[in-house]
Amino acid sequence: MHNHPSGDPEPSAADIDMTARIAEAAGVMGIAVHDHLIVGKGRELSFRAQGYL
């Protein structure tokens, strides 16, 4: 989970890439990444709900 100070919780390409890399590395160790949340002003974005995970 992290925030976007701009207020827009849409993920950047770097957010998407980093999340995929962390999920892959965690999977090798048998650890499940359940979600990655980005908090913006007044709303949040779930990678799981958006299909990124």
mmCIF entry with sequence, helices, sheets and N, C-alpha, C, O atoms, coordinates in Angstrom:
data_MODEL
# 
_entry.id   MODEL 
# 
_entity.id                         1 
_entity.type                       polymer 
_entity.pdbx_number_of_molecules   1 
# 
_entity_poly.entity_id                      1 
_entity_poly.type                           'polypeptide(L)' 
_entity_poly.nstd_linkage                   no 
_entity_poly.nstd_monomer                   no 
_entity_poly.pdbx_seq_one_letter_code       MHNHPSGDPEPSAADIDMTARIAEAAGVMGIAVHDHLIVGKGRELSFRAQGYL 
_entity_poly.pdbx_seq_one_letter_code_can   MHNHPSGDPEPSAADIDMTARIAEAAGVMGIAVHDHLIVGKGRELSFRAQGYL 
_entity_poly.pdbx_strand_id                 A 
# 
loop_
_entity_poly_seq.entity_id 
_entity_poly_seq.num 
_entity_poly_seq.mon_id 
_entity_poly_seq.hetero 
1 1  MET n 
1 2  HIS n 
1 3  ASN n 
1 4  HIS n 
1 5  PRO n 
1 6  SER n 
1 7  GLY n 
1 8  ASP n 
1 9  PRO n 
1 10 GLU n 
1 11 PRO n 
1 12 SER n 
1 13 ALA n 
1 14 ALA n 
1 15 ASP n 
1 16 ILE n 
1 17 ASP n 
1 18 MET n 
1 19 THR n 
1 20 ALA n 
1 21 ARG n 
1 22 ILE n 
1 23 ALA n 
1 24 GLU n 
1 25 ALA n 
1 26 ALA n 
1 27 GLY n 
1 28 VAL n 
1 29 MET n 
1 30 GLY n 
1 31 ILE n 
1 32 ALA n 
1 33 VAL n 
1 34 HIS n 
1 35 ASP n 
1 36 HIS n 
1 37 LEU n 
1 38 ILE n 
1 39 VAL n 
1 40 GLY n 
1 41 LYS n 
1 42 GLY n 
1 43 ARG n 
1 44 GLU n 
1 45 LEU n 
1 46 SER n 
1 47 PHE n 
1 48 ARG n 
1 49 ALA n 
1 50 GLN n 
1 51 GLY n 
1 52 TYR n 
1 53 LEU n 
# 
_struct_asym.id          A 
_struct_asym.entity_id   1 
# 
loop_
_struct_conf.conf_type_id 
_struct_conf.id 
_struct_conf.pdbx_PDB_helix_id 
_struct_conf.beg_label_comp_id 
_struct_conf.beg_label_asym_id 
_struct_conf.beg_label_seq_id 
_struct_conf.pdbx_beg_PDB_ins_code 
_struct_conf.end_label_comp_id 
_struct_conf.end_label_asym_id 
_struct_conf.end_label_seq_id 
_struct_conf.pdbx_end_PDB_ins_code 
_struct_conf.beg_auth_comp_id 
_struct_conf.beg_auth_asym_id 
_struct_conf.beg_auth_seq_id 
_struct_conf.end_auth_comp_id 
_struct_conf.end_auth_asym_id 
_struct_conf.end_auth_seq_id 
_struct_conf.pdbx_PDB_helix_class 
_struct_conf.details 
_struct_conf.pdbx_PDB_helix_length 
HELX_P HELX_P1 AA1 ALA A 13 ? VAL A 28 ? ALA A 13 VAL A 28 1 ? 16 
HELX_P HELX_P2 AA2 PHE A 47 ? GLN A 50 ? PHE A 47 GLN A 50 1 ? 4  
# 
_struct_conf_type.id          HELX_P 
_struct_conf_type.criteria    ? 
_struct_conf_type.reference   ? 
# 
_struct_sheet.id               AA1 
_struct_sheet.type             ? 
_struct_sheet.number_strands   3 
_struct_sheet.details          ? 
# 
loop_
_struct_sheet_order.sheet_id 
_struct_sheet_order.range_id_1 
_struct_sheet_order.range_id_2 
_struct_sheet_order.offset 
_struct_sheet_order.sense 
AA1 1 2 ? parallel      
AA1 2 3 ? anti-parallel 
# 
loop_
_struct_sheet_range.sheet_id 
_struct_sheet_range.id 
_struct_sheet_range.beg_label_comp_id 
_struct_sheet_range.beg_label_asym_id 
_struct_sheet_range.beg_label_seq_id 
_struct_sheet_range.pdbx_beg_PDB_ins_code 
_struct_sheet_range.end_label_comp_id 
_struct_sheet_range.end_label_asym_id 
_struct_sheet_range.end_label_seq_id 
_struct_sheet_range.pdbx_end_PDB_ins_code 
_struct_sheet_range.beg_auth_comp_id 
_struct_sheet_range.beg_auth_asym_id 
_struct_sheet_range.beg_auth_seq_id 
_struct_sheet_range.end_auth_comp_id 
_struct_sheet_range.end_auth_asym_id 
_struct_sheet_range.end_auth_seq_id 
AA1 1 HIS A 2  ? ASN A 3  ? HIS A 2  ASN A 3  
AA1 2 LEU A 37 ? VAL A 39 ? LEU A 37 VAL A 39 
AA1 3 GLU A 44 ? SER A 46 ? GLU A 44 SER A 46 
# 
loop_
_atom_site.group_PDB 
_atom_site.id 
_atom_site.type_symbol 
_atom_site.label_atom_id 
_atom_site.label_alt_id 
_atom_site.label_comp_id 
_atom_site.label_asym_id 
_atom_site.label_entity_id 
_atom_site.label_seq_id 
_atom_site.pdbx_PDB_ins_code 
_atom_site.Cartn_x 
_atom_site.Cartn_y 
_atom_site.Cartn_z 
_atom_site.occupancy 
_atom_site.B_iso_or_equiv 
_atom_site.pdbx_formal_charge 
_atom_site.auth_seq_id 
_atom_site.auth_comp_id 
_atom_site.auth_asym_id 
_atom_site.auth_atom_id 
_atom_site.pdbx_PDB_model_num 
ATOM 1   N N  . MET A 1 1  ? 0.847   -1.162  0.000   1.00 0.00 ? 1  MET A N  1 
ATOM 2   C CA . MET A 1 1  ? 0.000   0.000   0.000   1.00 0.00 ? 1  MET A CA 1 
ATOM 3   C C  . MET A 1 1  ? 0.900   1.235   0.000   1.00 0.00 ? 1  MET A C  1 
ATOM 4   O O  . MET A 1 1  ? 1.921   1.289   0.685   1.00 0.00 ? 1  MET A O  1 
ATOM 5   N N  . HIS A 1 2  ? 0.493   2.204   -0.777  1.00 0.00 ? 2  HIS A N  1 
ATOM 6   C CA . HIS A 1 2  ? 1.160   3.503   -0.719  1.00 0.00 ? 2  HIS A CA 1 
ATOM 7   C C  . HIS A 1 2  ? 0.180   4.578   -1.175  1.00 0.00 ? 2  HIS A C  1 
ATOM 8   O O  . HIS A 1 2  ? -0.919  4.277   -1.642  1.00 0.00 ? 2  HIS A O  1 
ATOM 9   N N  . ASN A 1 3  ? 0.584   5.809   -1.035  1.00 0.00 ? 3  ASN A N  1 
ATOM 10  C CA . ASN A 1 3  ? -0.296  6.897   -1.443  1.00 0.00 ? 3  ASN A CA 1 
ATOM 11  C C  . ASN A 1 3  ? 0.307   7.653   -2.623  1.00 0.00 ? 3  ASN A C  1 
ATOM 12  O O  . ASN A 1 3  ? 1.508   7.580   -2.884  1.00 0.00 ? 3  ASN A O  1 
ATOM 13  N N  . HIS A 1 4  ? -0.537  8.361   -3.309  1.00 0.00 ? 4  HIS A N  1 
ATOM 14  C CA . HIS A 1 4  ? -0.120  9.279   -4.371  1.00 0.00 ? 4  HIS A CA 1 
ATOM 15  C C  . HIS A 1 4  ? -0.484  10.687  -3.895  1.00 0.00 ? 4  HIS A C  1 
ATOM 16  O O  . HIS A 1 4  ? -1.661  11.050  -3.893  1.00 0.00 ? 4  HIS A O  1 
ATOM 17  N N  . PRO A 1 5  ? 0.496   11.472  -3.495  1.00 0.00 ? 5  PRO A N  1 
ATOM 18  C CA . PRO A 1 5  ? 0.216   12.823  -2.988  1.00 0.00 ? 5  PRO A CA 1 
ATOM 19  C C  . PRO A 1 5  ? -0.530  13.708  -3.984  1.00 0.00 ? 5  PRO A C  1 
ATOM 20  O O  . PRO A 1 5  ? -1.171  14.682  -3.589  1.00 0.00 ? 5  PRO A O  1 
ATOM 21  N N  . SER A 1 6  ? -0.449  13.374  -5.274  1.00 0.00 ? 6  SER A N  1 
ATOM 22  C CA . SER A 1 6  ? -1.172  14.167  -6.272  1.00 0.00 ? 6  SER A CA 1 
ATOM 23  C C  . SER A 1 6  ? -2.681  14.025  -6.097  1.00 0.00 ? 6  SER A C  1 
ATOM 24  O O  . SER A 1 6  ? -3.449  14.861  -6.571  1.00 0.00 ? 6  SER A O  1 
ATOM 25  N N  . GLY A 1 7  ? -3.103  12.951  -5.406  1.00 0.00 ? 7  GLY A N  1 
ATOM 26  C CA . GLY A 1 7  ? -4.527  12.699  -5.221  1.00 0.00 ? 7  GLY A CA 1 
ATOM 27  C C  . GLY A 1 7  ? -5.106  11.719  -6.214  1.00 0.00 ? 7  GLY A C  1 
ATOM 28  O O  . GLY A 1 7  ? -6.204  11.207  -5.996  1.00 0.00 ? 7  GLY A O  1 
ATOM 29  N N  . ASP A 1 8  ? -4.396  11.439  -7.308  1.00 0.00 ? 8  ASP A N  1 
ATOM 30  C CA . ASP A 1 8  ? -4.860  10.514  -8.341  1.00 0.00 ? 8  ASP A CA 1 
ATOM 31  C C  . ASP A 1 8  ? -4.279  9.131   -8.065  1.00 0.00 ? 8  ASP A C  1 
ATOM 32  O O  . ASP A 1 8  ? -3.066  8.951   -8.173  1.00 0.00 ? 8  ASP A O  1 
ATOM 33  N N  . PRO A 1 9  ? -5.119  8.137   -7.707  1.00 0.00 ? 9  PRO A N  1 
ATOM 34  C CA . PRO A 1 9  ? -4.591  6.821   -7.374  1.00 0.00 ? 9  PRO A CA 1 
ATOM 35  C C  . PRO A 1 9  ? -4.300  5.920   -8.565  1.00 0.00 ? 9  PRO A C  1 
ATOM 36  O O  . PRO A 1 9  ? -3.961  4.752   -8.373  1.00 0.00 ? 9  PRO A O  1 
ATOM 37  N N  . GLU A 1 10 ? -4.420  6.424   -9.788  1.00 0.00 ? 10 GLU A N  1 
ATOM 38  C CA . GLU A 1 10 ? -4.115  5.580   -10.944 1.00 0.00 ? 10 GLU A CA 1 
ATOM 39  C C  . GLU A 1 10 ? -2.645  5.149   -10.896 1.00 0.00 ? 10 GLU A C  1 
ATOM 40  O O  . GLU A 1 10 ? -1.768  5.981   -10.662 1.00 0.00 ? 10 GLU A O  1 
ATOM 41  N N  . PRO A 1 11 ? -2.365  3.846   -11.118 1.00 0.00 ? 11 PRO A N  1 
ATOM 42  C CA . PRO A 1 11 ? -0.994  3.365   -11.019 1.00 0.00 ? 11 PRO A CA 1 
ATOM 43  C C  . PRO A 1 11 ? -0.145  3.816   -12.196 1.00 0.00 ? 11 PRO A C  1 
ATOM 44  O O  . PRO A 1 11 ? -0.612  3.889   -13.333 1.00 0.00 ? 11 PRO A O  1 
ATOM 45  N N  . SER A 1 12 ? 1.108   4.115   -11.898 1.00 0.00 ? 12 SER A N  1 
ATOM 46  C CA . SER A 1 12 ? 2.070   4.434   -12.956 1.00 0.00 ? 12 SER A CA 1 
ATOM 47  C C  . SER A 1 12 ? 2.598   3.132   -13.522 1.00 0.00 ? 12 SER A C  1 
ATOM 48  O O  . SER A 1 12 ? 2.369   2.064   -12.953 1.00 0.00 ? 12 SER A O  1 
ATOM 49  N N  . ALA A 1 13 ? 3.302   3.213   -14.640 1.00 0.00 ? 13 ALA A N  1 
ATOM 50  C CA . ALA A 1 13 ? 3.944   2.025   -15.207 1.00 0.00 ? 13 ALA A CA 1 
ATOM 51  C C  . ALA A 1 13 ? 4.925   1.431   -14.204 1.00 0.00 ? 13 ALA A C  1 
ATOM 52  O O  . ALA A 1 13 ? 5.055   0.210   -14.107 1.00 0.00 ? 13 ALA A O  1 
ATOM 53  N N  . ALA A 1 14 ? 5.615   2.287   -13.461 1.00 0.00 ? 14 ALA A N  1 
ATOM 54  C CA . ALA A 1 14 ? 6.560   1.815   -12.447 1.00 0.00 ? 14 ALA A CA 1 
ATOM 55  C C  . ALA A 1 14 ? 5.839   1.086   -11.318 1.00 0.00 ? 14 ALA A C  1 
ATOM 56  O O  . ALA A 1 14 ? 6.343   0.080   -10.818 1.00 0.00 ? 14 ALA A O  1 
ATOM 57  N N  . ASP A 1 15 ? 4.661   1.575   -10.905 1.00 0.00 ? 15 ASP A N  1 
ATOM 58  C CA . ASP A 1 15 ? 3.867   0.897   -9.874  1.00 0.00 ? 15 ASP A CA 1 
ATOM 59  C C  . ASP A 1 15 ? 3.484   -0.513  -10.334 1.00 0.00 ? 15 ASP A C  1 
ATOM 60  O O  . ASP A 1 15 ? 3.604   -1.478  -9.578  1.00 0.00 ? 15 ASP A O  1 
ATOM 61  N N  . ILE A 1 16 ? 3.028   -0.614  -11.568 1.00 0.00 ? 16 ILE A N  1 
ATOM 62  C CA . ILE A 1 16 ? 2.601   -1.900  -12.124 1.00 0.00 ? 16 ILE A CA 1 
ATOM 63  C C  . ILE A 1 16 ? 3.777   -2.861  -12.233 1.00 0.00 ? 16 ILE A C  1 
ATOM 64  O O  . ILE A 1 16 ? 3.666   -4.026  -11.851 1.00 0.00 ? 16 ILE A O  1 
ATOM 65  N N  . ASP A 1 17 ? 4.901   -2.380  -12.751 1.00 0.00 ? 17 ASP A N  1 
ATOM 66  C CA . ASP A 1 17 ? 6.091   -3.222  -12.903 1.00 0.00 ? 17 ASP A CA 1 
ATOM 67  C C  . ASP A 1 17 ? 6.617   -3.691  -11.551 1.00 0.00 ? 17 ASP A C  1 
ATOM 68  O O  . ASP A 1 17 ? 6.912   -4.872  -11.373 1.00 0.00 ? 17 ASP A O  1 
ATOM 69  N N  . MET A 1 18 ? 6.733   -2.773  -10.604 1.00 0.00 ? 18 MET A N  1 
ATOM 70  C CA . MET A 1 18 ? 7.257   -3.117  -9.289  1.00 0.00 ? 18 MET A CA 1 
ATOM 71  C C  . MET A 1 18 ? 6.366   -4.144  -8.596  1.00 0.00 ? 18 MET A C  1 
ATOM 72  O O  . MET A 1 18 ? 6.866   -5.074  -7.962  1.00 0.00 ? 18 MET A O  1 
ATOM 73  N N  . THR A 1 19 ? 5.064   -3.981  -8.713  1.00 0.00 ? 19 THR A N  1 
ATOM 74  C CA . THR A 1 19 ? 4.132   -4.918  -8.092  1.00 0.00 ? 19 THR A CA 1 
ATOM 75  C C  . THR A 1 19 ? 4.276   -6.308  -8.707  1.00 0.00 ? 19 THR A C  1 
ATOM 76  O O  . THR A 1 19 ? 4.286   -7.307  -7.987  1.00 0.00 ? 19 THR A O  1 
ATOM 77  N N  . ALA A 1 20 ? 4.384   -6.377  -10.006 1.00 0.00 ? 20 ALA A N  1 
ATOM 78  C CA . ALA A 1 20 ? 4.562   -7.671  -10.677 1.00 0.00 ? 20 ALA A CA 1 
ATOM 79  C C  . ALA A 1 20 ? 5.866   -8.333  -10.244 1.00 0.00 ? 20 ALA A C  1 
ATOM 80  O O  . ALA A 1 20 ? 5.906   -9.544  -10.024 1.00 0.00 ? 20 ALA A O  1 
ATOM 81  N N  . ARG A 1 21 ? 6.925   -7.550  -10.122 1.00 0.00 ? 21 ARG A N  1 
ATOM 82  C CA . ARG A 1 21 ? 8.218   -8.105  -9.708  1.00 0.00 ? 21 ARG A CA 1 
ATOM 83  C C  . ARG A 1 21 ? 8.172   -8.600  -8.268  1.00 0.00 ? 21 ARG A C  1 
ATOM 84  O O  . ARG A 1 21 ? 8.725   -9.656  -7.961  1.00 0.00 ? 21 ARG A O  1 
ATOM 85  N N  . ILE A 1 22 ? 7.522   -7.853  -7.383  1.00 0.00 ? 22 ILE A N  1 
ATOM 86  C CA . ILE A 1 22 ? 7.395   -8.279  -5.991  1.00 0.00 ? 22 ILE A CA 1 
ATOM 87  C C  . ILE A 1 22 ? 6.543   -9.546  -5.904  1.00 0.00 ? 22 ILE A C  1 
ATOM 88  O O  . ILE A 1 22 ? 6.898   -10.474 -5.178  1.00 0.00 ? 22 ILE A O  1 
ATOM 89  N N  . ALA A 1 23 ? 5.434   -9.599  -6.627  1.00 0.00 ? 23 ALA A N  1 
ATOM 90  C CA . ALA A 1 23 ? 4.561   -10.773 -6.598  1.00 0.00 ? 23 ALA A CA 1 
ATOM 91  C C  . ALA A 1 23 ? 5.299   -12.005 -7.119  1.00 0.00 ? 23 ALA A C  1 
ATOM 92  O O  . ALA A 1 23 ? 5.137   -13.099 -6.579  1.00 0.00 ? 23 ALA A O  1 
ATOM 93  N N  . GLU A 1 24 ? 6.105   -11.834 -8.161  1.00 0.00 ? 24 GLU A N  1 
ATOM 94  C CA . GLU A 1 24 ? 6.876   -12.951 -8.705  1.00 0.00 ? 24 GLU A CA 1 
ATOM 95  C C  . GLU A 1 24 ? 7.906   -13.444 -7.693  1.00 0.00 ? 24 GLU A C  1 
ATOM 96  O O  . GLU A 1 24 ? 8.025   -14.648 -7.464  1.00 0.00 ? 24 GLU A O  1 
ATOM 97  N N  . ALA A 1 25 ? 8.646   -12.524 -7.090  1.00 0.00 ? 25 ALA A N  1 
ATOM 98  C CA . ALA A 1 25 ? 9.657   -12.910 -6.096  1.00 0.00 ? 25 ALA A CA 1 
ATOM 99  C C  . ALA A 1 25 ? 9.004   -13.553 -4.878  1.00 0.00 ? 25 ALA A C  1 
ATOM 100 O O  . ALA A 1 25 ? 9.518   -14.536 -4.344  1.00 0.00 ? 25 ALA A O  1 
ATOM 101 N N  . ALA A 1 26 ? 7.889   -13.011 -4.441  1.00 0.00 ? 26 ALA A N  1 
ATOM 102 C CA . ALA A 1 26 ? 7.187   -13.578 -3.291  1.00 0.00 ? 26 ALA A CA 1 
ATOM 103 C C  . ALA A 1 26 ? 6.685   -14.982 -3.610  1.00 0.00 ? 26 ALA A C  1 
ATOM 104 O O  . ALA A 1 26 ? 6.737   -15.871 -2.762  1.00 0.00 ? 26 ALA A O  1 
ATOM 105 N N  . GLY A 1 27 ? 6.203   -15.178 -4.826  1.00 0.00 ? 27 GLY A N  1 
ATOM 106 C CA . GLY A 1 27 ? 5.708   -16.485 -5.239  1.00 0.00 ? 27 GLY A CA 1 
ATOM 107 C C  . GLY A 1 27 ? 6.777   -17.563 -5.177  1.00 0.00 ? 27 GLY A C  1 
ATOM 108 O O  . GLY A 1 27 ? 6.494   -18.706 -4.820  1.00 0.00 ? 27 GLY A O  1 
ATOM 109 N N  . VAL A 1 28 ? 8.004   -17.200 -5.525  1.00 0.00 ? 28 VAL A N  1 
ATOM 110 C CA . VAL A 1 28 ? 9.126   -18.145 -5.450  1.00 0.00 ? 28 VAL A CA 1 
ATOM 111 C C  . VAL A 1 28 ? 9.316   -18.639 -4.020  1.00 0.00 ? 28 VAL A C  1 
ATOM 112 O O  . VAL A 1 28 ? 9.720   -19.781 -3.798  1.00 0.00 ? 28 VAL A O  1 
ATOM 113 N N  . MET A 1 29 ? 9.023   -17.779 -3.059  1.00 0.00 ? 29 MET A N  1 
ATOM 114 C CA . MET A 1 29 ? 9.189   -18.128 -1.644  1.00 0.00 ? 29 MET A CA 1 
ATOM 115 C C  . MET A 1 29 ? 7.900   -18.664 -1.023  1.00 0.00 ? 29 MET A C  1 
ATOM 116 O O  . MET A 1 29 ? 7.848   -18.906 0.183   1.00 0.00 ? 29 MET A O  1 
ATOM 117 N N  . GLY A 1 30 ? 6.862   -18.852 -1.839  1.00 0.00 ? 30 GLY A N  1 
ATOM 118 C CA . GLY A 1 30 ? 5.602   -19.372 -1.331  1.00 0.00 ? 30 GLY A CA 1 
ATOM 119 C C  . GLY A 1 30 ? 4.753   -18.350 -0.605  1.00 0.00 ? 30 GLY A C  1 
ATOM 120 O O  . GLY A 1 30 ? 3.874   -18.713 0.177   1.00 0.00 ? 30 GLY A O  1 
ATOM 121 N N  . ILE A 1 31 ? 5.007   -17.073 -0.857  1.00 0.00 ? 31 ILE A N  1 
ATOM 122 C CA . ILE A 1 31 ? 4.261   -15.988 -0.215  1.00 0.00 ? 31 ILE A CA 1 
ATOM 123 C C  . ILE A 1 31 ? 3.268   -15.414 -1.220  1.00 0.00 ? 31 ILE A C  1 
ATOM 124 O O  . ILE A 1 31 ? 3.643   -15.085 -2.345  1.00 0.00 ? 31 ILE A O  1 
ATOM 125 N N  . ALA A 1 32 ? 2.020   -15.293 -0.823  1.00 0.00 ? 32 ALA A N  1 
ATOM 126 C CA . ALA A 1 32 ? 0.994   -14.731 -1.694  1.00 0.00 ? 32 ALA A CA 1 
ATOM 127 C C  . ALA A 1 32 ? 0.894   -13.225 -1.482  1.00 0.00 ? 32 ALA A C  1 
ATOM 128 O O  . ALA A 1 32 ? 0.842   -12.750 -0.348  1.00 0.00 ? 32 ALA A O  1 
ATOM 129 N N  . VAL A 1 33 ? 0.869   -12.495 -2.563  1.00 0.00 ? 33 VAL A N  1 
ATOM 130 C CA . VAL A 1 33 ? 0.583   -11.057 -2.506  1.00 0.00 ? 33 VAL A CA 1 
ATOM 131 C C  . VAL A 1 33 ? -0.911  -10.927 -2.795  1.00 0.00 ? 33 VAL A C  1 
ATOM 132 O O  . VAL A 1 33 ? -1.358  -11.206 -3.907  1.00 0.00 ? 33 VAL A O  1 
ATOM 133 N N  . HIS A 1 34 ? -1.669  -10.509 -1.808  1.00 0.00 ? 34 HIS A N  1 
ATOM 134 C CA . HIS A 1 34 ? -3.120  -10.462 -1.951  1.00 0.00 ? 34 HIS A CA 1 
ATOM 135 C C  . HIS A 1 34 ? -3.606  -9.214  -2.666  1.00 0.00 ? 34 HIS A C  1 
ATOM 136 O O  . HIS A 1 34 ? -4.623  -9.262  -3.357  1.00 0.00 ? 34 HIS A O  1 
ATOM 137 N N  . ASP A 1 35 ? -2.907  -8.107  -2.519  1.00 0.00 ? 35 ASP A N  1 
ATOM 138 C CA . ASP A 1 35 ? -3.342  -6.873  -3.172  1.00 0.00 ? 35 ASP A CA 1 
ATOM 139 C C  . ASP A 1 35 ? -2.254  -5.819  -3.031  1.00 0.00 ? 35 ASP A C  1 
ATOM 140 O O  . ASP A 1 35 ? -1.321  -5.972  -2.242  1.00 0.00 ? 35 ASP A O  1 
ATOM 141 N N  . HIS A 1 36 ? -2.383  -4.778  -3.786  1.00 0.00 ? 36 HIS A N  1 
ATOM 142 C CA . HIS A 1 36 ? -1.558  -3.572  -3.684  1.00 0.00 ? 36 HIS A CA 1 
ATOM 143 C C  . HIS A 1 36 ? -2.549  -2.435  -3.806  1.00 0.00 ? 36 HIS A C  1 
ATOM 144 O O  . HIS A 1 36 ? -3.242  -2.312  -4.815  1.00 0.00 ? 36 HIS A O  1 
ATOM 145 N N  . LEU A 1 37 ? -2.617  -1.610  -2.789  1.00 0.00 ? 37 LEU A N  1 
ATOM 146 C CA . LEU A 1 37 ? -3.551  -0.491  -2.776  1.00 0.00 ? 37 LEU A CA 1 
ATOM 147 C C  . LEU A 1 37 ? -2.811  0.824   -2.954  1.00 0.00 ? 37 LEU A C  1 
ATOM 148 O O  . LEU A 1 37 ? -1.736  1.030   -2.390  1.00 0.00 ? 37 LEU A O  1 
ATOM 149 N N  . ILE A 1 38 ? -3.398  1.703   -3.743  1.00 0.00 ? 38 ILE A N  1 
ATOM 150 C CA . ILE A 1 38 ? -2.896  3.068   -3.873  1.00 0.00 ? 38 ILE A CA 1 
ATOM 151 C C  . ILE A 1 38 ? -4.005  3.986   -3.370  1.00 0.00 ? 38 ILE A C  1 
ATOM 152 O O  . ILE A 1 38 ? -5.145  3.922   -3.832  1.00 0.00 ? 38 ILE A O  1 
ATOM 153 N N  . VAL A 1 39 ? -3.651  4.830   -2.426  1.00 0.00 ? 39 VAL A N  1 
ATOM 154 C CA . VAL A 1 39 ? -4.612  5.753   -1.826  1.00 0.00 ? 39 VAL A CA 1 
ATOM 155 C C  . VAL A 1 39 ? -4.407  7.134   -2.422  1.00 0.00 ? 39 VAL A C  1 
ATOM 156 O O  . VAL A 1 39 ? -3.294  7.659   -2.456  1.00 0.00 ? 39 VAL A O  1 
ATOM 157 N N  . GLY A 1 40 ? -5.499  7.706   -2.887  1.00 0.00 ? 40 GLY A N  1 
ATOM 158 C CA . GLY A 1 40 ? -5.472  9.064   -3.416  1.00 0.00 ? 40 GLY A CA 1 
ATOM 159 C C  . GLY A 1 40 ? -6.427  9.924   -2.608  1.00 0.00 ? 40 GLY A C  1 
ATOM 160 O O  . GLY A 1 40 ? -6.864  9.537   -1.524  1.00 0.00 ? 40 GLY A O  1 
ATOM 161 N N  . LYS A 1 41 ? -6.738  11.062  -3.131  1.00 0.00 ? 41 LYS A N  1 
ATOM 162 C CA . LYS A 1 41 ? -7.656  11.971  -2.433  1.00 0.00 ? 41 LYS A CA 1 
ATOM 163 C C  . LYS A 1 41 ? -9.098  11.515  -2.671  1.00 0.00 ? 41 LYS A C  1 
ATOM 164 O O  . LYS A 1 41 ? -9.630  11.627  -3.776  1.00 0.00 ? 41 LYS A O  1 
ATOM 165 N N  . GLY A 1 42 ? -9.707  11.003  -1.613  1.00 0.00 ? 42 GLY A N  1 
ATOM 166 C CA . GLY A 1 42 ? -11.108 10.626  -1.697  1.00 0.00 ? 42 GLY A CA 1 
ATOM 167 C C  . GLY A 1 42 ? -11.393 9.274   -2.311  1.00 0.00 ? 42 GLY A C  1 
ATOM 168 O O  . GLY A 1 42 ? -12.553 8.863   -2.354  1.00 0.00 ? 42 GLY A O  1 
ATOM 169 N N  . ARG A 1 43 ? -10.380 8.562   -2.793  1.00 0.00 ? 43 ARG A N  1 
ATOM 170 C CA . ARG A 1 43 ? -10.610 7.223   -3.330  1.00 0.00 ? 43 ARG A CA 1 
ATOM 171 C C  . ARG A 1 43 ? -9.317  6.422   -3.320  1.00 0.00 ? 43 ARG A C  1 
ATOM 172 O O  . ARG A 1 43 ? -8.224  6.957   -3.135  1.00 0.00 ? 43 ARG A O  1 
ATOM 173 N N  . GLU A 1 44 ? -9.478  5.138   -3.524  1.00 0.00 ? 44 GLU A N  1 
ATOM 174 C CA . GLU A 1 44 ? -8.323  4.248   -3.562  1.00 0.00 ? 44 GLU A CA 1 
ATOM 175 C C  . GLU A 1 44 ? -8.460  3.308   -4.757  1.00 0.00 ? 44 GLU A C  1 
ATOM 176 O O  . GLU A 1 44 ? -9.544  3.145   -5.316  1.00 0.00 ? 44 GLU A O  1 
ATOM 177 N N  . LEU A 1 45 ? -7.351  2.699   -5.131  1.00 0.00 ? 45 LEU A N  1 
ATOM 178 C CA . LEU A 1 45 ? -7.339  1.761   -6.243  1.00 0.00 ? 45 LEU A CA 1 
ATOM 179 C C  . LEU A 1 45 ? -6.745  0.445   -5.755  1.00 0.00 ? 45 LEU A C  1 
ATOM 180 O O  . LEU A 1 45 ? -5.691  0.425   -5.119  1.00 0.00 ? 45 LEU A O  1 
ATOM 181 N N  . SER A 1 46 ? -7.422  -0.636  -6.057  1.00 0.00 ? 46 SER A N  1 
ATOM 182 C CA . SER A 1 46 ? -6.974  -1.987  -5.714  1.00 0.00 ? 46 SER A CA 1 
ATOM 183 C C  . SER A 1 46 ? -6.430  -2.648  -6.969  1.00 0.00 ? 46 SER A C  1 
ATOM 184 O O  . SER A 1 46 ? -7.131  -2.753  -7.975  1.00 0.00 ? 46 SER A O  1 
ATOM 185 N N  . PHE A 1 47 ? -5.185  -3.091  -6.910  1.00 0.00 ? 47 PHE A N  1 
ATOM 186 C CA . PHE A 1 47 ? -4.609  -3.807  -8.057  1.00 0.00 ? 47 PHE A CA 1 
ATOM 187 C C  . PHE A 1 47 ? -5.394  -5.091  -8.331  1.00 0.00 ? 47 PHE A C  1 
ATOM 188 O O  . PHE A 1 47 ? -5.599  -5.454  -9.489  1.00 0.00 ? 47 PHE A O  1 
ATOM 189 N N  . ARG A 1 48 ? -5.830  -5.775  -7.280  1.00 0.00 ? 48 ARG A N  1 
ATOM 190 C CA . ARG A 1 48 ? -6.600  -7.009  -7.457  1.00 0.00 ? 48 ARG A CA 1 
ATOM 191 C C  . ARG A 1 48 ? -7.898  -6.707  -8.206  1.00 0.00 ? 48 ARG A C  1 
ATOM 192 O O  . ARG A 1 48 ? -8.224  -7.387  -9.179  1.00 0.00 ? 48 ARG A O  1 
ATOM 193 N N  . ALA A 1 49 ? -8.631  -5.702  -7.762  1.00 0.00 ? 49 ALA A N  1 
ATOM 194 C CA . ALA A 1 49 ? -9.921  -5.364  -8.381  1.00 0.00 ? 49 ALA A CA 1 
ATOM 195 C C  . ALA A 1 49 ? -9.756  -4.895  -9.821  1.00 0.00 ? 49 ALA A C  1 
ATOM 196 O O  . ALA A 1 49 ? -10.645 -5.099  -10.648 1.00 0.00 ? 49 ALA A O  1 
ATOM 197 N N  . GLN A 1 50 ? -8.618  -4.267  -10.124 1.00 0.00 ? 50 GLN A N  1 
ATOM 198 C CA . GLN A 1 50 ? -8.384  -3.748  -11.475 1.00 0.00 ? 50 GLN A CA 1 
ATOM 199 C C  . GLN A 1 50 ? -7.747  -4.788  -12.394 1.00 0.00 ? 50 GLN A C  1 
ATOM 200 O O  . GLN A 1 50 ? -7.525  -4.512  -13.574 1.00 0.00 ? 50 GLN A O  1 
ATOM 201 N N  . GLY A 1 51 ? -7.450  -5.980  -11.869 1.00 0.00 ? 51 GLY A N  1 
ATOM 202 C CA . GLY A 1 51 ? -6.900  -7.054  -12.703 1.00 0.00 ? 51 GLY A CA 1 
ATOM 203 C C  . GLY A 1 51 ? -5.381  -7.043  -12.859 1.00 0.00 ? 51 GLY A C  1 
ATOM 204 O O  . GLY A 1 51 ? -4.835  -7.789  -13.672 1.00 0.00 ? 51 GLY A O  1 
ATOM 205 N N  . TYR A 1 52 ? -4.698  -6.201  -12.084 1.00 0.00 ? 52 TYR A N  1 
ATOM 206 C CA . TYR A 1 52 ? -3.236  -6.169  -12.162 1.00 0.00 ? 52 TYR A CA 1 
ATOM 207 C C  . TYR A 1 52 ? -2.594  -7.313  -11.401 1.00 0.00 ? 52 TYR A C  1 
ATOM 208 O O  . TYR A 1 52 ? -1.436  -7.647  -11.648 1.00 0.00 ? 52 TYR A O  1 
ATOM 209 N N  . LEU A 1 53 ? -3.338  -7.925  -10.470 1.00 0.00 ? 53 LEU A N  1 
ATOM 210 C CA . LEU A 1 53 ? -2.848  -9.085  -9.711  1.00 0.00 ? 53 LEU A CA 1 
ATOM 211 C C  . LEU A 1 53 ? -3.771  -10.246 -9.903  1.00 0.00 ? 53 LEU A C  1 
ATOM 212 O O  . LEU A 1 53 ? -3.537  -11.320 -9.348  1.00 0.00 ? 53 LEU A O  1 
# 
